[in-house]
Amino acid sequence: MSEQSPFRQLPSVDRLLQAPAVRPLLVEHGRVRIVEAIRQVLDQAREAIRAGQPPPSQEALLATLEERLSRESLRWLQPVINATGVIIHTNLGRAPLSPAARQAIAAVAQGYSNLEYDLVAGRRGGRGYGVERLLTQITGAEAALAVNNNASAVLLALTVLAAGRAVVISRGQLVEIGGRFRIPDVMAQSGARLVEVGTTNRTHLDDYRRALEVHEDVALLLRAHRSNFRIIGFTTEPPLEALARLAHERGLWLMDDLGSGALLETERFGLAHEPTVQESIAAGADIVCFSGDKLLGGPQAGLIVGRKPLLDRIRRHPLARAVRMDKIALAGLQATLEHYLRGEAVEQVPVWRMIATPADEVRRRAQRWVRRLRRAGLPVQVIAGCSTVGGGSLPGETLPTWLVALALPSPDAVAARLRRHHPPIIARIEEERLVLDPRTVLPEQERTLLEGMVEAATGERMRG
Ligand SMILES: *Cc1c(COP(=O)(O)O)cnc(C)c1O
């Protein structure tokens, strides 16, 4: 036996497949994935043998297999509990949806719908009617169109309205939103030519005027919202009204990429002012683009509102077909917008409910959590902290909150264990402490979170 090549001591794929410990894994993951994982585990073992290590036991191989499969399944899309206090967390799926939006999605997903069917006439109809009606009613715009996301909304609008012509924008607004969305790149992709005016910190109306004298092929003026950073100090920019007036005097359009697209006033909740869609329309912007899943609090979508003749042109362009919304998101968006029309968005749309939750209420929740975690013997306390809105809105602004802080010897290890919980729990580490912000934890997730916390922290202590 000892003479035998160490490679031959490794079990075959079939042998491992038949091991009793693999049976439940087969049920959970399916044969294709298990066979692939076994091959990888065996390859890895051969590599180790070549490097001079002894062949692993079958037990060790099975343990590696399980670890590999569980790591792999963590990469699959699944719900997580967001205890970070970042309300619109782009990495965590942005806006959680209202119960009505979830129900609308389930109902439309379950069977057939009148997606493109006119129930009055009994024949083919357009899609997105409800969403478009709601958007015009809420924002005061003449017309609206919903597409896949705001990146495609901006690309589509620029392609239709400005391809082969120039677009004037302030140097202070040549922004990168993240995820490789950069205004100059999107502009290039649309076929529009970028004309930058002013400086990073100061742009005057005269800068725009001068550009219009020099460049004869300007299609529109563009304003892009600085969603994720602030310029402070010696700064100036003309108000939107002035830009709209200038554009219209020259027979041009003003387009506003608002990004987060607030439909409610953020000042009501002690935050700085985030530009609203209604304001842009009232100021005379002809095209306004914004996201469905940022401050609007709905599913992923890109919304374009503005002048009817422009929207009619945009709607007819082949690119509009390429970036159209699917029925699932459309159903969720329609239900979310209805909350605004009914004046119940603050209560019903989770993003706004989280923003509106008073610090005292968060504190009471934190205190409840602390009592529960102390009973399990964990070293926890309630401390003051900050939540942020996130999602490309209100950069640098915070909401006062109360955090549950755990002083543990290895907060990173506990955070890692929390991420492997079912469902995964995402916490924050601050000054060597693991902290949980109740503001972004949905009430129905509270129990799971606390159980997971106890498990992760005591597990870690027992190991340590
Ligand atoms: C977020 C954002 C976008 C991109 O919107 P998505 O919905 O993420 O595609 C574009 N422009 C601005 C100003 C933004 O803030």
The ligand as an SDF file (V2000), in Angstrom:
LIG
                    3D

 15 15  0  0  0  0  0  0  0  0999 V2000
  -27.6440   56.7950  -10.2710 C   0  0  0  0  0  0  0  0  0  0  0  0
  -27.4860   57.7710  -11.3680 C   0  0  0  0  0  0  0  0  0  0  0  0
  -27.5110   57.3380  -12.7080 C   0  0  0  0  0  0  0  0  0  0  0  0
  -27.6610   55.9000  -13.0740 C   0  0  0  0  0  0  0  0  0  0  0  0
  -28.9090   55.4220  -12.6730 O   0  0  0  0  0  0  0  0  0  0  0  0
  -29.2070   53.8380  -12.6160 P   0  0  0  0  0  0  0  0  0  0  0  0
  -30.6500   53.7650  -12.2720 O   0  0  0  0  0  0  0  0  0  0  0  0
  -28.3000   53.2930  -11.5680 O   0  0  0  0  0  0  0  0  0  0  0  0
  -28.9090   53.2770  -13.9490 O   0  0  0  0  0  0  0  0  0  0  0  0
  -27.3640   58.2890  -13.6880 C   0  0  0  0  0  0  0  0  0  0  0  0
  -27.2110   59.5880  -13.4010 N   0  0  0  0  0  0  0  0  0  0  0  0
  -27.1770   60.0430  -12.1190 C   0  0  0  0  0  0  0  0  0  0  0  0
  -26.9890   61.5080  -11.8620 C   0  0  0  0  0  0  0  0  0  0  0  0
  -27.3150   59.1510  -11.0600 C   0  0  0  0  0  0  0  0  0  0  0  0
  -27.2860   59.5850   -9.8070 O   0  0  0  0  0  0  0  0  0  0  0  0
  1  2  1  0
  2  3  1  0
  2 14  2  0
  3  4  1  0
  3 10  2  0
  4  5  1  0
  5  6  1  0
  6  7  2  0
  6  8  1  0
  6  9  1  0
 10 11  1  0
 11 12  2  0
 12 13  1  0
 12 14  1  0
 14 15  1  0
M  END
$$$$
